[in-house]
Amino acid sequence: MKALGVLVLSSLASLGVLGLGSPADPGPYGVRQVEVRLLDQARNRRVEVLLVLPEGDGPFPWVLFSPGFLLSGRDYRLLGWHLASHGMAVALLTYDVNLFNANHAILAQDLRFALSELLRNPATGRFLDSERIGLAGHSLGGKLSFLAAAEEARVLAIAALDPVDGGGGGGSDPVRFPRVTPERMKLVRVPVLLLGAELGRLTRFGMPCAPEADNYQRFFQAANPPALEITQLGVGHMDYLDNPNCGLLCAVCVPGTRPWRDSHRSVHAYLTLFFRAHLLGEVAALAGLRAWVQAEADQGLVKVREK
């Protein structure tokens, strides 16, 4: 444990040289927001965007974040603000979807449209680096990130928070609910970070929010290397939101037993280090990620697989 502590301190000290400090704490950048509504007239589709930016002129490396089913990008503002404070812009997306019109193929097209349109839009494009783009998402949003990345060569890295590959509500139409695993996952050839909620597979009110047959472990099994899977013990499927007690949508999932603030600090650290490593090319950030994960594994907070 002493040697591990030295490794963690050494890795985080090197990150401090880069201006990061602790990756779980807010970074050195001030943060601002831009709200835009994107309309794809050809498909009559719209995407609401809350773009969280570091202070400065840019262009900044950036991440498009897709929310879980029926949730809003604004439900993840804390993560957006955190990454922005560490020098990366985050586009928190809200899709036009409800219980009756869900179509994962169309939503993945919405994500790709948002990527291109945000780079073209005069209110946002000047802040965004067209060559340093990552994707992230929670639950359905994680799946959409992989569906989009399978056809989008501009993406450099993907982080998914307890992604689910199912159709939702028993949907099995392969046109409306195309699967990522295993075939499409093989088309994704960028670094992958998968965070899994240990309690997401448990059943509440008749069905689990992240069934084992469709959960993050299936994404890892089908992923090309490099891929890192982190199972967060005691964490529930909705613990990735700013408010895991968000009402009816959150109530259908088994809640976490680990303190929410502790698990959120870990998520913030993981994604900060992962995207700084793969969008900014910082070797020290990748070493810091490995050290942070190992330290939590030794504390019994996570289980890890890597390839």
Buried (B, 14 or more C-beta within 10 A) or exposed (E): EEEEEEBBEBBBEBBEEBEBBBBBBBBEBEBEEBEBEBEBEEEEBBBBBBBBBBEEEBBBBBBBBBBBBBBBBBBBBBBBBBBBBBBBBBBBBBBEBEEEEBBBBBBBBBBBBBBBBBBEBEEBBEBBBEEBBBBBBBBBBBBBBBBBBBEBEBBBBBBBBBBBBBBBEEEEEEEBBBBBBEEBBEEBEBBBBBBBBBBBBBEBEEEBBBBEEBBBBBBBBBBBEBBBBBBBBBBBBBBBBBEBEEEEBBEBBBBBEBEBEBBBBBBBBBBBBBBBBBBBEBEBBBBBBBBBBBBBBEEEBBBEBEE
